[in-house]
């Protein structure tokens, strides 16, 4: 597992910080943004 800078999808309500997160990797490129977006951390990233 690898921690990365926080990123989020504009159409999601959580942010991710792990490059192994399936949900994070599923975000479409056009919806991908850097930072937390003021959203809570993804449950899957918390567990990774
Ligand atoms: Zn995640």
PDB file of the backbone (N, CA, C, O) and the ligand in Angstrom, with CONECT records:
HET     ZN  A 101       1
ATOM      1  N   UNK A   1       0.838  -1.193   0.000  1.00  0.00           N
ATOM      2  CA  UNK A   1       0.000   0.000   0.000  1.00  0.00           C
ATOM      3  C   UNK A   1       0.875   1.245   0.000  1.00  0.00           C
ATOM      4  O   UNK A   1       1.979   1.255   0.545  1.00  0.00           O
ATOM      5  N   UNK A   2       0.363   2.271  -0.612  1.00  0.00           N
ATOM      6  CA  UNK A   2       1.134   3.502  -0.710  1.00  0.00           C
ATOM      7  C   UNK A   2       0.233   4.693  -0.466  1.00  0.00           C
ATOM      8  O   UNK A   2      -0.798   4.867  -1.116  1.00  0.00           O
ATOM      9  N   UNK A   3       0.644   5.499   0.478  1.00  0.00           N
ATOM     10  CA  UNK A   3      -0.086   6.735   0.740  1.00  0.00           C
ATOM     11  C   UNK A   3       0.218   7.727  -0.373  1.00  0.00           C
ATOM     12  O   UNK A   3       1.364   7.858  -0.805  1.00  0.00           O
ATOM     13  N   UNK A   4      -0.790   8.404  -0.821  1.00  0.00           N
ATOM     14  CA  UNK A   4      -0.607   9.440  -1.838  1.00  0.00           C
ATOM     15  C   UNK A   4      -1.261  10.725  -1.329  1.00  0.00           C
ATOM     16  O   UNK A   4      -1.946  10.727  -0.306  1.00  0.00           O
ATOM     17  N   UNK A   5      -1.038  11.797  -2.053  1.00  0.00           N
ATOM     18  CA  UNK A   5      -1.688  13.055  -1.692  1.00  0.00           C
ATOM     19  C   UNK A   5      -3.197  12.872  -1.794  1.00  0.00           C
ATOM     20  O   UNK A   5      -3.679  12.148  -2.666  1.00  0.00           O
ATOM     21  N   UNK A   6      -3.943  13.526  -0.906  1.00  0.00           N
ATOM     22  CA  UNK A   6      -5.398  13.384  -0.948  1.00  0.00           C
ATOM     23  C   UNK A   6      -5.962  13.765  -2.315  1.00  0.00           C
ATOM     24  O   UNK A   6      -5.527  14.736  -2.935  1.00  0.00           O
ATOM     25  N   UNK A   7      -6.921  12.996  -2.762  1.00  0.00           N
ATOM     26  CA  UNK A   7      -7.630  13.303  -4.009  1.00  0.00           C
ATOM     27  C   UNK A   7      -9.078  12.868  -3.844  1.00  0.00           C
ATOM     28  O   UNK A   7      -9.406  12.058  -2.977  1.00  0.00           O
ATOM     29  N   UNK A   8      -9.935  13.421  -4.690  1.00  0.00           N
ATOM     30  CA  UNK A   8     -11.347  13.074  -4.601  1.00  0.00           C
ATOM     31  C   UNK A   8     -11.995  13.212  -5.965  1.00  0.00           C
ATOM     32  O   UNK A   8     -11.433  13.810  -6.883  1.00  0.00           O
ATOM     33  N   UNK A   9     -13.171  12.654  -6.078  1.00  0.00           N
ATOM     34  CA  UNK A   9     -13.957  12.824  -7.293  1.00  0.00           C
ATOM     35  C   UNK A   9     -15.021  13.863  -7.043  1.00  0.00           C
ATOM     36  O   UNK A   9     -15.639  13.870  -5.978  1.00  0.00           O
ATOM     37  N   UNK A  10     -15.247  14.738  -7.995  1.00  0.00           N
ATOM     38  CA  UNK A  10     -16.220  15.818  -7.783  1.00  0.00           C
ATOM     39  C   UNK A  10     -17.630  15.263  -7.583  1.00  0.00           C
ATOM     40  O   UNK A  10     -18.485  15.936  -7.007  1.00  0.00           O
ATOM     41  N   UNK A  11     -17.875  14.041  -8.054  1.00  0.00           N
ATOM     42  CA  UNK A  11     -19.209  13.452  -7.917  1.00  0.00           C
ATOM     43  C   UNK A  11     -19.296  12.470  -6.750  1.00  0.00           C
ATOM     44  O   UNK A  11     -20.296  11.769  -6.598  1.00  0.00           O
ATOM     45  N   UNK A  12     -18.226  12.419  -5.911  1.00  0.00           N
ATOM     46  CA  UNK A  12     -18.236  11.515  -4.746  1.00  0.00           C
ATOM     47  C   UNK A  12     -18.273  12.368  -3.489  1.00  0.00           C
ATOM     48  O   UNK A  12     -17.997  13.567  -3.529  1.00  0.00           O
ATOM     49  N   UNK A  13     -18.623  11.729  -2.356  1.00  0.00           N
ATOM     50  CA  UNK A  13     -18.659  12.507  -1.122  1.00  0.00           C
ATOM     51  C   UNK A  13     -17.575  12.117  -0.123  1.00  0.00           C
ATOM     52  O   UNK A  13     -17.691  12.428   1.062  1.00  0.00           O
ATOM     53  N   UNK A  14     -16.519  11.438  -0.585  1.00  0.00           N
ATOM     54  CA  UNK A  14     -15.368  11.143   0.277  1.00  0.00           C
ATOM     55  C   UNK A  14     -14.090  11.443  -0.495  1.00  0.00           C
ATOM     56  O   UNK A  14     -14.111  11.579  -1.718  1.00  0.00           O
ATOM     57  N   UNK A  15     -12.969  11.545   0.233  1.00  0.00           N
ATOM     58  CA  UNK A  15     -11.679  11.673  -0.451  1.00  0.00           C
ATOM     59  C   UNK A  15     -10.850  10.423  -0.180  1.00  0.00           C
ATOM     60  O   UNK A  15     -11.151   9.653   0.732  1.00  0.00           O
ATOM     61  N   UNK A  16      -9.818  10.232  -0.968  1.00  0.00           N
ATOM     62  CA  UNK A  16      -8.950   9.058  -0.865  1.00  0.00           C
ATOM     63  C   UNK A  16      -7.509   9.510  -0.705  1.00  0.00           C
ATOM     64  O   UNK A  16      -7.132  10.598  -1.141  1.00  0.00           O
ATOM     65  N   UNK A  17      -6.698   8.648  -0.065  1.00  0.00           N
ATOM     66  CA  UNK A  17      -5.271   8.967   0.042  1.00  0.00           C
ATOM     67  C   UNK A  17      -4.412   7.704  -0.090  1.00  0.00           C
ATOM     68  O   UNK A  17      -3.298   7.645   0.432  1.00  0.00           O
ATOM     69  N   UNK A  18      -4.933   6.713  -0.783  1.00  0.00           N
ATOM     70  CA  UNK A  18      -4.178   5.473  -0.972  1.00  0.00           C
ATOM     71  C   UNK A  18      -4.335   5.014  -2.418  1.00  0.00           C
ATOM     72  O   UNK A  18      -5.447   4.963  -2.944  1.00  0.00           O
ATOM     73  N   UNK A  19      -3.216   4.682  -3.054  1.00  0.00           N
ATOM     74  CA  UNK A  19      -3.281   4.323  -4.480  1.00  0.00           C
ATOM     75  C   UNK A  19      -3.796   2.904  -4.708  1.00  0.00           C
ATOM     76  O   UNK A  19      -3.958   2.478  -5.852  1.00  0.00           O
ATOM     77  N   UNK A  20      -4.053   2.170  -3.624  1.00  0.00           N
ATOM     78  CA  UNK A  20      -4.605   0.823  -3.766  1.00  0.00           C
ATOM     79  C   UNK A  20      -6.119   0.802  -3.568  1.00  0.00           C
ATOM     80  O   UNK A  20      -6.750  -0.250  -3.660  1.00  0.00           O
ATOM     81  N   UNK A  21      -6.686   1.956  -3.300  1.00  0.00           N
ATOM     82  CA  UNK A  21      -8.126   2.014  -3.057  1.00  0.00           C
ATOM     83  C   UNK A  21      -8.897   1.832  -4.366  1.00  0.00           C
ATOM     84  O   UNK A  21      -8.735   2.599  -5.315  1.00  0.00           O
ATOM     85  N   UNK A  22      -9.736   0.797  -4.390  1.00  0.00           N
ATOM     86  CA  UNK A  22     -10.511   0.507  -5.597  1.00  0.00           C
ATOM     87  C   UNK A  22     -11.448   1.661  -5.934  1.00  0.00           C
ATOM     88  O   UNK A  22     -11.578   2.056  -7.092  1.00  0.00           O
ATOM     89  N   UNK A  23     -12.095   2.189  -4.909  1.00  0.00           N
ATOM     90  CA  UNK A  23     -13.032   3.285  -5.141  1.00  0.00           C
ATOM     91  C   UNK A  23     -12.315   4.514  -5.699  1.00  0.00           C
ATOM     92  O   UNK A  23     -12.813   5.182  -6.605  1.00  0.00           O
ATOM     93  N   UNK A  24     -11.128   4.800  -5.137  1.00  0.00           N
ATOM     94  CA  UNK A  24     -10.351   5.932  -5.629  1.00  0.00           C
ATOM     95  C   UNK A  24      -9.926   5.737  -7.072  1.00  0.00           C
ATOM     96  O   UNK A  24      -9.951   6.672  -7.872  1.00  0.00           O
ATOM     97  N   UNK A  25      -9.533   4.509  -7.396  1.00  0.00           N
ATOM     98  CA  UNK A  25      -9.083   4.224  -8.755  1.00  0.00           C
ATOM     99  C   UNK A  25     -10.229   4.208  -9.755  1.00  0.00           C
ATOM    100  O   UNK A  25     -10.011   4.298 -10.963  1.00  0.00           O
ATOM    101  N   UNK A  26     -11.455   4.093  -9.245  1.00  0.00           N
ATOM    102  CA  UNK A  26     -12.619   4.061 -10.124  1.00  0.00           C
ATOM    103  C   UNK A  26     -13.084   5.445 -10.545  1.00  0.00           C
ATOM    104  O   UNK A  26     -13.947   5.575 -11.413  1.00  0.00           O
ATOM    105  N   UNK A  27     -12.517   6.474  -9.936  1.00  0.00           N
ATOM    106  CA  UNK A  27     -12.939   7.832 -10.292  1.00  0.00           C
ATOM    107  C   UNK A  27     -12.502   8.146 -11.722  1.00  0.00           C
ATOM    108  O   UNK A  27     -11.343   7.951 -12.089  1.00  0.00           O
ATOM    109  N   UNK A  28     -13.436   8.629 -12.505  1.00  0.00           N
ATOM    110  CA  UNK A  28     -13.124   8.979 -13.879  1.00  0.00           C
ATOM    111  C   UNK A  28     -12.163  10.163 -13.893  1.00  0.00           C
ATOM    112  O   UNK A  28     -12.234  11.043 -13.035  1.00  0.00           O
ATOM    113  N   UNK A  29     -11.269  10.174 -14.870  1.00  0.00           N
ATOM    114  CA  UNK A  29     -10.222  11.198 -14.946  1.00  0.00           C
ATOM    115  C   UNK A  29     -10.792  12.612 -14.928  1.00  0.00           C
ATOM    116  O   UNK A  29     -10.233  13.506 -14.293  1.00  0.00           O
ATOM    117  N   UNK A  30     -11.904  12.808 -15.627  1.00  0.00           N
ATOM    118  CA  UNK A  30     -12.461  14.161 -15.708  1.00  0.00           C
ATOM    119  C   UNK A  30     -13.055  14.619 -14.386  1.00  0.00           C
ATOM    120  O   UNK A  30     -13.268  15.813 -14.180  1.00  0.00           O
ATOM    121  N   UNK A  31     -13.326  13.662 -13.475  1.00  0.00           N
ATOM    122  CA  UNK A  31     -13.889  14.008 -12.173  1.00  0.00           C
ATOM    123  C   UNK A  31     -12.841  14.058 -11.075  1.00  0.00           C
ATOM    124  O   UNK A  31     -13.152  14.409  -9.936  1.00  0.00           O
ATOM    125  N   UNK A  32     -11.606  13.712 -11.402  1.00  0.00           N
ATOM    126  CA  UNK A  32     -10.539  13.632 -10.417  1.00  0.00           C
ATOM    127  C   UNK A  32     -10.005  15.014 -10.062  1.00  0.00           C
ATOM    128  O   UNK A  32      -9.680  15.812 -10.942  1.00  0.00           O
ATOM    129  N   UNK A  33      -9.916  15.290  -8.743  1.00  0.00           N
ATOM    130  CA  UNK A  33      -9.381  16.568  -8.264  1.00  0.00           C
ATOM    131  C   UNK A  33      -8.403  16.301  -7.125  1.00  0.00           C
ATOM    132  O   UNK A  33      -8.537  15.318  -6.395  1.00  0.00           O
ATOM    133  N   UNK A  34      -7.427  17.177  -6.983  1.00  0.00           N
ATOM    134  CA  UNK A  34      -6.496  17.088  -5.864  1.00  0.00           C
ATOM    135  C   UNK A  34      -7.141  17.639  -4.601  1.00  0.00           C
ATOM    136  O   UNK A  34      -8.046  18.471  -4.666  1.00  0.00           O
ATOM    137  N   UNK A  35      -6.660  17.160  -3.436  1.00  0.00           N
ATOM    138  CA  UNK A  35      -7.131  17.669  -2.165  1.00  0.00           C
ATOM    139  C   UNK A  35      -8.321  16.875  -1.640  1.00  0.00           C
ATOM    140  O   UNK A  35      -8.826  15.963  -2.294  1.00  0.00           O
ATOM    141  N   UNK A  36      -8.751  17.252  -0.437  1.00  0.00           N
ATOM    142  CA  UNK A  36      -9.823  16.502   0.211  1.00  0.00           C
ATOM    143  C   UNK A  36     -11.202  16.974  -0.238  1.00  0.00           C
ATOM    144  O   UNK A  36     -12.187  16.255  -0.078  1.00  0.00           O
ATOM    145  N   UNK A  37     -11.274  18.161  -0.789  1.00  0.00           N
ATOM    146  CA  UNK A  37     -12.561  18.703  -1.184  1.00  0.00           C
ATOM    147  C   UNK A  37     -13.469  18.986   0.005  1.00  0.00           C
ATOM    148  O   UNK A  37     -14.672  19.189  -0.157  1.00  0.00           O
ATOM    149  N   UNK A  38     -12.878  18.999   1.217  1.00  0.00           N
ATOM    150  CA  UNK A  38     -13.673  19.209   2.423  1.00  0.00           C
ATOM    151  C   UNK A  38     -14.554  18.017   2.768  1.00  0.00           C
ATOM    152  O   UNK A  38     -15.501  18.130   3.546  1.00  0.00           O
ATOM    153  N   UNK A  39     -14.224  16.864   2.171  1.00  0.00           N
ATOM    154  CA  UNK A  39     -15.033  15.656   2.378  1.00  0.00           C
ATOM    155  C   UNK A  39     -14.376  14.749   3.413  1.00  0.00           C
ATOM    156  O   UNK A  39     -13.175  14.865   3.655  1.00  0.00           O
ATOM    157  N   UNK A  40     -15.139  13.854   4.024  1.00  0.00           N
ATOM    158  CA  UNK A  40     -14.551  12.890   4.962  1.00  0.00           C
ATOM    159  C   UNK A  40     -13.727  11.843   4.217  1.00  0.00           C
ATOM    160  O   UNK A  40     -13.889  11.643   3.014  1.00  0.00           O
ATOM    161  N   UNK A  41     -12.842  11.182   4.960  1.00  0.00           N
ATOM    162  CA  UNK A  41     -11.977  10.171   4.354  1.00  0.00           C
ATOM    163  C   UNK A  41     -12.763   8.897   4.062  1.00  0.00           C
ATOM    164  O   UNK A  41     -13.618   8.464   4.835  1.00  0.00           O
ATOM    165  N   UNK A  42     -12.430   8.316   2.906  1.00  0.00           N
ATOM    166  CA  UNK A  42     -13.047   7.066   2.461  1.00  0.00           C
ATOM    167  C   UNK A  42     -12.808   5.940   3.480  1.00  0.00           C
ATOM    168  O   UNK A  42     -11.700   5.790   3.993  1.00  0.00           O
ATOM    169  N   UNK A  43     -13.844   5.161   3.765  1.00  0.00           N
ATOM    170  CA  UNK A  43     -13.729   4.059   4.723  1.00  0.00           C
ATOM    171  C   UNK A  43     -12.699   3.038   4.260  1.00  0.00           C
ATOM    172  O   UNK A  43     -11.965   2.487   5.079  1.00  0.00           O
ATOM    173  N   UNK A  44     -12.637   2.782   2.964  1.00  0.00           N
ATOM    174  CA  UNK A  44     -11.698   1.798   2.440  1.00  0.00           C
ATOM    175  C   UNK A  44     -10.259   2.276   2.637  1.00  0.00           C
ATOM    176  O   UNK A  44      -9.387   1.484   2.996  1.00  0.00           O
ATOM    177  N   UNK A  45     -10.007   3.558   2.405  1.00  0.00           N
ATOM    178  CA  UNK A  45      -8.666   4.100   2.616  1.00  0.00           C
ATOM    179  C   UNK A  45      -8.280   4.027   4.094  1.00  0.00           C
ATOM    180  O   UNK A  45      -7.112   3.807   4.416  1.00  0.00           O
ATOM    181  N   UNK A  46      -9.235   4.206   4.982  1.00  0.00           N
ATOM    182  CA  UNK A  46      -8.960   4.105   6.413  1.00  0.00           C
ATOM    183  C   UNK A  46      -8.466   2.717   6.763  1.00  0.00           C
ATOM    184  O   UNK A  46      -7.601   2.561   7.625  1.00  0.00           O
ATOM    185  N   UNK A  47      -9.009   1.707   6.100  1.00  0.00           N
ATOM    186  CA  UNK A  47      -8.655   0.335   6.413  1.00  0.00           C
ATOM    187  C   UNK A  47      -7.385  -0.139   5.739  1.00  0.00           C
ATOM    188  O   UNK A  47      -6.819  -1.153   6.148  1.00  0.00           O
ATOM    189  N   UNK A  48      -6.923   0.561   4.722  1.00  0.00           N
ATOM    190  CA  UNK A  48      -5.740   0.119   3.979  1.00  0.00           C
ATOM    191  C   UNK A  48      -4.440   0.438   4.737  1.00  0.00           C
ATOM    192  O   UNK A  48      -3.351   0.132   4.251  1.00  0.00           O
TER     193      UNK A  48
HETATM  194 ZN    ZN A 101     -10.500   5.358  -0.786  1.00  0.00          ZN
END
